[in-house]
Amino acid sequence: MILVTGSTGNVGRNIVRELLAAGEQVRALTRNPAGSGLPAEVEVVEGDFTRPETLAAALDGVRRAFLFPLFGELESFLGHARRSGLERLVLLSSSAATFATPGWIGEAHLRNEAEVSASGIDATFVRPSLFMANDLAWADQISAVGVVRGPYAKARMAPVDERDVAAVAAAALTSAGLLGHVSFTGPQALNQVERVRTIAEAHGVTVGFEEIPRSEAHAHLAEHMPPPAADFLLDQLKEAAEGKGEPVSTAEPVIGRPAHTYASWVQHRIADFRR
Ligand SMILES: NC(=O)c1ccc[n+]([C@@H]2O[C@H](COP(=O)([O-])OP(=O)(O)OC[C@H]3O[C@@H](n4cnc5c(N)ncnc54)[C@H](OP(=O)(O)O)[C@@H]3O)[C@@H](O)[C@H]2O)c1
């Protein structure tokens, strides 16, 4: 039995799909089983990292688990995992953990990784670059006004498809090897104007990109995250606009197929852009 936490998220949902396709028995943790929308073959259990009393039953009889990186909330899960004899953990981390200056987000992931290492359980740390799924935040602007407003239009980055992140995690959950760190990006470095154009072409519409000042973008981001996390994301964009983004290095050697392109991801999530 493999436990998938974060099972209703962009990555977790695809891990569940990969594991079922590989013939594994899957238990999925969510705070809201009734609304999970997960396949019928999955044993869906209620659990919440912030309510430790919900975790022991979820880990009962489980050999391997995918761990969603809820910052500052992994201790109880890891304690239960150790006591229940869990053999392997696959932690979602971030390529920010590899940066010379990891910033607020990279440091939070490094703390997660250190906690998992300290548990003594064999672990794989999956370190993807930024997600293509972040661009779903543009959906409302695309349908409402036909213009995406954001900072650093020229920021050229190689975002990764959540299906590829999930495929790496599933490989680590089902193979004997793959311990340690796995860092990867998506297959193409594209700037934000090029990404918006790809989405627009898929919808058969014209969409512009209007660059906004960093201060305006910071104010918007800080509504959803701590200000130092917003600073980190904007610094990443600034560096990428200056041509200092991460080099392209895909997960192909691990997943045994080419990484999904941005255009393929847009087609895959087209309904979410229209919703
Ligand atoms: N975005 C990026 O560019 C990027 C890049 C690298 C790494 N990452 C990492 O990837 C993560 C996002 O992954 P994602 O897109 O798959 O997530 P997501 O779509 O935002 O889904 C969040 C998942 O976390 C679960 N969850 C939230 N709070 C929980 C709690 N208290 N207890 C148990 N489960 C809880 C939710 O489950 P329920 O709501 O069903 O309970 C849901 O399945 C980020 O947090 C980041 O650390 C992101």
The ligand as a Tripos MOL2 file, in Angstrom:
@<TRIPOS>MOLECULE
LIG
   48    52     1     0     0
SMALL
NO_CHARGES

@<TRIPOS>ATOM
      1 N1          4.3910   26.1380   -7.7760 N.am      1 LIG1
      2 C1          5.6500   25.9390   -8.0940 C.2       1 LIG1
      3 O1          6.2040   26.5470   -9.0090 O.2       1 LIG1
      4 C2          6.4360   24.9190   -7.3010 C.ar      1 LIG1
      5 C3          7.7290   24.5750   -7.6770 C.ar      1 LIG1
      6 C4          8.4370   23.6280   -6.9290 C.ar      1 LIG1
      7 C5          7.8310   23.0450   -5.8060 C.ar      1 LIG1
      8 N2          6.5540   23.4090   -5.4540 N.ar      1 LIG1
      9 C6          5.9150   22.8140   -4.2800 C.3       1 LIG1
     10 O2          4.7340   22.1700   -4.7010 O.3       1 LIG1
     11 C7          3.6650   22.4980   -3.8320 C.3       1 LIG1
     12 C8          2.3700   22.5930   -4.6060 C.3       1 LIG1
     13 O3          2.0300   21.3380   -5.1630 O.3       1 LIG1
     14 P1          0.6290   21.1830   -5.9060 P.3       1 LIG1
     15 O4          0.5470   22.2250   -6.9630 O.co2     1 LIG1
     16 O5          0.4450   19.7690   -6.2670 O.co2     1 LIG1
     17 O6         -0.3690   21.5690   -4.7180 O.3       1 LIG1
     18 P2         -1.8630   22.0920   -4.7930 P.3       1 LIG1
     19 O7         -2.4640   21.7980   -6.1140 O.co2     1 LIG1
     20 O8         -1.8710   23.4780   -4.2620 O.co2     1 LIG1
     21 O9         -2.5880   21.1470   -3.7310 O.3       1 LIG1
     22 C9         -2.3560   21.2720   -2.3510 C.3       1 LIG1
     23 C10        -2.5350   19.8870   -1.7240 C.3       1 LIG1
     24 O10        -2.1330   19.9470   -0.3350 O.3       1 LIG1
     25 C11        -3.1300   19.3440    0.4530 C.3       1 LIG1
     26 N3         -3.1440   19.9960    1.7580 N.ar      1 LIG1
     27 C12        -3.1870   21.3280    2.0190 C.ar      1 LIG1
     28 N4         -3.2130   21.5580    3.3360 N.ar      1 LIG1
     29 C13        -3.1790   20.3360    3.9380 C.ar      1 LIG1
     30 C14        -3.1860   19.9040    5.2910 C.ar      1 LIG1
     31 N5         -3.2480   20.7710    6.3130 N.pl3     1 LIG1
     32 N6         -3.1250   18.5860    5.5530 N.ar      1 LIG1
     33 C15        -3.0930   17.6740    4.5430 C.ar      1 LIG1
     34 N7         -3.0880   18.0240    3.2320 N.ar      1 LIG1
     35 C16        -3.1280   19.3370    2.9430 C.ar      1 LIG1
     36 C17        -4.4300   19.5710   -0.3090 C.3       1 LIG1
     37 O11        -5.3040   18.5240    0.0430 O.3       1 LIG1
     38 P3         -6.8580   18.7160    0.4390 P.3       1 LIG1
     39 O12        -7.2480   20.1380    0.1370 O.co2     1 LIG1
     40 O13        -7.5600   17.7160   -0.4200 O.co2     1 LIG1
     41 O14        -6.9000   18.3700    1.8770 O.co2     1 LIG1
     42 C18        -3.9650   19.4200   -1.7660 C.3       1 LIG1
     43 O15        -4.0040   18.0670   -2.1550 O.3       1 LIG1
     44 C19         4.0100   23.8450   -3.2010 C.3       1 LIG1
     45 O16         3.5100   23.8780   -1.8900 O.3       1 LIG1
     46 C20         5.5080   23.9100   -3.2880 C.3       1 LIG1
     47 O17         6.0210   23.6380   -2.0110 O.3       1 LIG1
     48 C21         5.8520   24.3180   -6.1780 C.ar      1 LIG1
@<TRIPOS>BOND
     1     1     2 1
     2     2     3 2
     3     2     4 1
     4     4     5 ar
     5     4    48 ar
     6     5     6 ar
     7     6     7 ar
     8     7     8 ar
     9     8     9 1
    10     8    48 ar
    11     9    10 1
    12     9    46 1
    13    10    11 1
    14    11    12 1
    15    11    44 1
    16    12    13 1
    17    13    14 1
    18    14    15 2
    19    14    16 1
    20    14    17 1
    21    17    18 1
    22    18    19 2
    23    18    20 1
    24    18    21 1
    25    21    22 1
    26    22    23 1
    27    23    24 1
    28    23    42 1
    29    24    25 1
    30    25    26 1
    31    25    36 1
    32    26    27 ar
    33    26    35 ar
    34    27    28 ar
    35    28    29 ar
    36    29    30 ar
    37    29    35 ar
    38    30    31 1
    39    30    32 ar
    40    32    33 ar
    41    33    34 ar
    42    34    35 ar
    43    36    37 1
    44    36    42 1
    45    37    38 1
    46    38    39 2
    47    38    40 1
    48    38    41 1
    49    42    43 1
    50    44    45 1
    51    44    46 1
    52    46    47 1
@<TRIPOS>SUBSTRUCTURE
     1 LIG1         1 GROUP 0 **** ****
